[in-house]
Amino acid sequence: MGDDRPNLIFIHTDQQRFDTIGALGFDYMDTPHLDRLVEEGVAFTRSFVSAPSCAPSRASIFTGYFPHTTGVLENMDVWTHSWVEQLADSGYHCVNVGKMHTMPWETPTGFHERYVVENKDRYRGDRWYVDEWDKALRARGLTKPSRATYAEWPDWEERLGAYEWPLPEDMHPDNFVGDLAIWWLDYQPKTAPLFMSLGFPGPHPPYDPVESYAAPYLEKELPIQDFTDEEIAAQPATYRATREKMLGYNPDSIRHLESPNREQRHRQRAYYLANVTMIDEKIGELIAALERNDYLDNTVIIFISDHGDNLGDHGHSQKFTFYEPVVRTPCIVWAPGRIDGGRQLDDLVQTMDVGPTILELAGLQPDASLEARSLMPLLNGEADAAGREYVFSEHGRDFYVTNTDFATMIRDRSWKLVHFLSHDDGVLTDLENDPDEVENLWDDPAHAVTKQRLLD
């Protein structure tokens, strides 16, 4: 196997909703570089994550198995192996810059080099782990913003996690991670074939963009879905318990509010979207670095996110539910000259399907046991290629999901069902007639047959 195999650049953000890229029909977004990837590549517009939180989803993405198979059901569960090992064994030089959310944080997982940058605001078992960003802040004599420092702001409880970045721009974690990857490309000897996994910490909260990026979004009319007391009351007990947990705690510097006003929600969303634009700018700079270092002509770029964010929709903060803004994320494959671009495919796929796709692009055979399915037949436009009939997402009991031991979502093109172990209630949604997922039809006898079909 020669060195003419493609360089593989795998970019993954954290907590980025599907409705955050201009070229995918969301014209309030300023994302010229992601737009380029969409316009010149293939975008999967119905890509669904295997879990609605970081580590379970990432373990699934980097192994090709569902959480119930990996055993990674919540954020602190251990995972130390991935299909990156197969790439490394075949001759790829494998580099990780930024977030992976392995546990332990620094476990190799097949990479020859790891430059770990984890959550912006870390907690629990990682209090003693020092990542590359921590070191850089210390070298500059700067104090990392966190829930402790933001709680000193006089109005922090009203901000829904939205803050103006208080340090120099280059020390914002997304700028830092992007610049670190660009530094690697510019100053390391050219390596081929290269696999680079680039994990941006954002737009995961705190929603903390550089203020100049937030200003344009504050002036825009942004789509914000209202919720009612009736909608909350119709939600299953597990969802309501998770919501109450968020109301009584401040994860990632967010004090969630029971009834935030329009101005608060608009600022939160504006800051979140501004963070996406910051990342988009770094992606543009990364593409320029690939070009000047003679990588780009033989490179495939794959872009995904590990899950999305409710952003107050349905009355919920962050993730841990199975609403579309949480479980549906961007998925783009850019490979000019290798894969016909300019296509948007609405087939149902799982985000973890990028794993065997990357292996096949590298000329490798994915293990037959994988629950992920290669996207190559769809990317190649094969006549009999089809997406999945159903997609699944799942999560175990953790610090936030406290009311069930295991939750599972199943979704086809028209319906979604969410089941909670040891509970009689759940969620059934008619996505064609209720795309905003407001009405819960779980107890509606008119849809008992559909409910049973999905349960089966």
WOBELJO-V187020 format. One record per pair of residues at least 4 apart in sequence whose ideal C-beta (glycine too) atoms are under 6 Angstrom apart, sorted by the first residue. I is the first residue (numbers start at 1). J is the second residue. If there is no record, write none. Layout:
# WOBELJO-V187020
I_J ; I_J
This chain:
# WOBELJO-V187020
1_363 ; 3_192 ; 5_193 ; 5_362 ; 5_363 ; 6_298 ; 6_300 ; 7_193 ; 7_194 ; 7_295 ; 7_299 ; 8_195 ; 8_300 ; 8_358 ; 9_196 ; 9_299 ; 9_301 ; 10_197 ; 10_302 ; 11_198 ; 11_303 ; 12_199 ; 12_304 ; 13_200 ; 13_279 ; 13_305 ; 14_99 ; 14_201 ; 14_204 ; 14_306 ; 15_203 ; 15_204 ; 15_309 ; 16_20 ; 16_203 ; 16_305 ; 17_308 ; 17_309 ; 17_325 ; 18_328 ; 18_329 ; 18_330 ; 19_26 ; 20_29 ; 20_276 ; 21_29 ; 21_31 ; 21_34 ; 21_330 ; 22_26 ; 22_29 ; 22_31 ; 22_35 ; 23_35 ; 23_38 ; 23_39 ; 28_220 ; 28_222 ; 30_277 ; 31_35 ; 31_280 ; 33_280 ; 33_283 ; 33_284 ; 34_280 ; 36_40 ; 37_41 ; 37_303 ; 37_332 ; 37_334 ; 38_43 ; 38_332 ; 40_334 ; 40_336 ; 40_341 ; 41_332 ; 41_333 ; 41_334 ; 41_341 ; 42_333 ; 42_343 ; 42_379 ; 43_332 ; 43_344 ; 44_331 ; 44_345 ; 44_349 ; 45_344 ; 45_346 ; 46_346 ; 46_348 ; 47_329 ; 47_331 ; 47_349 ; 47_351 ; 48_327 ; 48_328 ; 48_350 ; 48_391 ; 49_57 ; 49_307 ; 49_327 ; 49_329 ; 49_351 ; 49_393 ; 50_57 ; 50_60 ; 50_66 ; 50_352 ; 50_393 ; 51_56 ; 51_57 ; 51_67 ; 51_393 ; 51_395 ; 52_307 ; 52_319 ; 52_320 ; 52_326 ; 52_327 ; 52_395 ; 53_75 ; 53_319 ; 54_75 ; 54_101 ; 54_306 ; 55_59 ; 55_72 ; 55_75 ; 55_101 ; 56_67 ; 56_72 ; 56_73 ; 57_306 ; 57_307 ; 58_101 ; 58_306 ; 59_63 ; 59_70 ; 59_72 ; 59_79 ; 60_67 ; 60_352 ; 61_351 ; 61_352 ; 62_82 ; 63_70 ; 63_82 ; 64_352 ; 64_355 ; 64_356 ; 64_370 ; 64_372 ; 65_69 ; 65_70 ; 65_371 ; 66_371 ; 67_72 ; 67_73 ; 67_394 ; 72_77 ; 72_79 ; 73_396 ; 74_396 ; 74_398 ; 76_125 ; 78_103 ; 80_107 ; 82_109 ; 82_110 ; 83_355 ; 83_359 ; 84_94 ; 84_109 ; 84_110 ; 84_111 ; 85_110 ; 86_364 ; 87_92 ; 87_94 ; 87_195 ; 87_362 ; 88_92 ; 88_94 ; 88_110 ; 90_364 ; 92_193 ; 92_195 ; 93_112 ; 93_191 ; 93_194 ; 94_110 ; 94_111 ; 94_112 ; 94_195 ; 95_113 ; 95_196 ; 96_100 ; 96_111 ; 96_114 ; 96_197 ; 97_115 ; 97_180 ; 97_181 ; 97_198 ; 98_117 ; 98_177 ; 98_198 ; 98_199 ; 98_200 ; 99_118 ; 99_199 ; 99_201 ; 100_199 ; 102_107 ; 102_109 ; 105_116 ; 105_118 ; 105_129 ; 106_116 ; 115_132 ; 115_180 ; 116_131 ; 117_131 ; 117_132 ; 117_133 ; 117_177 ; 118_122 ; 118_131 ; 120_173 ; 120_201 ; 121_146 ; 121_147 ; 121_252 ; 121_253 ; 122_126 ; 130_134 ; 133_173 ; 133_176 ; 137_142 ; 137_144 ; 142_167 ; 145_149 ; 145_166 ; 147_151 ; 147_250 ; 147_253 ; 150_156 ; 150_163 ; 150_253 ; 151_156 ; 157_255 ; 160_260 ; 160_264 ; 160_268 ; 161_205 ; 161_206 ; 161_207 ; 161_253 ; 161_254 ; 162_207 ; 162_267 ; 162_268 ; 162_271 ; 163_206 ; 163_208 ; 164_211 ; 165_172 ; 165_208 ; 165_210 ; 167_171 ; 169_210 ; 170_175 ; 173_201 ; 174_200 ; 174_202 ; 174_278 ; 174_279 ; 175_179 ; 177_200 ; 178_282 ; 181_198 ; 181_286 ; 182_285 ; 182_286 ; 182_289 ; 183_187 ; 184_188 ; 185_289 ; 185_293 ; 200_279 ; 202_275 ; 202_279 ; 203_272 ; 203_275 ; 203_276 ; 205_252 ; 205_254 ; 206_252 ; 206_253 ; 207_268 ; 207_271 ; 207_272 ; 209_213 ; 209_214 ; 209_271 ; 209_274 ; 209_275 ; 209_278 ; 213_274 ; 213_277 ; 213_278 ; 214_270 ; 214_271 ; 214_274 ; 217_270 ; 217_273 ; 217_274 ; 218_270 ; 222_269 ; 224_265 ; 225_313 ; 227_231 ; 227_314 ; 227_315 ; 231_438 ; 232_315 ; 234_440 ; 235_239 ; 235_240 ; 236_425 ; 236_426 ; 236_427 ; 237_403 ; 237_425 ; 238_403 ; 238_404 ; 238_420 ; 239_321 ; 241_402 ; 241_403 ; 242_320 ; 242_400 ; 242_401 ; 243_316 ; 245_400 ; 246_256 ; 246_317 ; 247_256 ; 247_258 ; 250_255 ; 254_317 ; 256_317 ; 260_264 ; 260_265 ; 262_266 ; 265_312 ; 269_311 ; 290_295 ; 290_296 ; 290_299 ; 291_296 ; 295_299 ; 300_335 ; 300_361 ; 301_334 ; 302_333 ; 302_354 ; 303_332 ; 304_331 ; 304_351 ; 305_329 ; 305_330 ; 307_319 ; 307_326 ; 308_325 ; 308_326 ; 308_329 ; 309_318 ; 310_316 ; 310_325 ; 310_326 ; 313_325 ; 314_323 ; 316_321 ; 319_326 ; 320_400 ; 320_401 ; 321_326 ; 322_327 ; 322_393 ; 322_409 ; 322_418 ; 323_437 ; 324_328 ; 327_393 ; 333_379 ; 335_339 ; 339_379 ; 345_378 ; 347_378 ; 347_387 ; 348_387 ; 348_388 ; 348_391 ; 349_353 ; 349_387 ; 350_391 ; 352_372 ; 353_372 ; 353_373 ; 353_375 ; 355_372 ; 356_366 ; 356_370 ; 356_372 ; 356_374 ; 357_374 ; 357_375 ; 357_376 ; 359_364 ; 359_366 ; 360_374 ; 360_376 ; 366_370 ; 375_379 ; 376_380 ; 377_382 ; 377_385 ; 378_385 ; 390_410 ; 390_412 ; 391_411 ; 392_410 ; 393_409 ; 394_408 ; 395_401 ; 395_407 ; 396_406 ; 397_401 ; 397_405 ; 404_420 ; 404_421 ; 404_423 ; 405_421 ; 406_421 ; 407_420 ; 408_419 ; 409_418 ; 410_417 ; 410_454 ; 411_416 ; 414_431 ; 414_432 ; 415_450 ; 416_429 ; 416_431 ; 417_428 ; 417_454 ; 418_426 ; 418_427 ; 419_426 ; 420_426 ; 426_442 ; 427_440 ; 427_442 ; 428_441 ; 428_442 ; 428_451 ; 429_434 ; 429_437 ; 430_434 ; 431_435 ; 434_438 ; 434_439 ; 441_447 ; 447_451
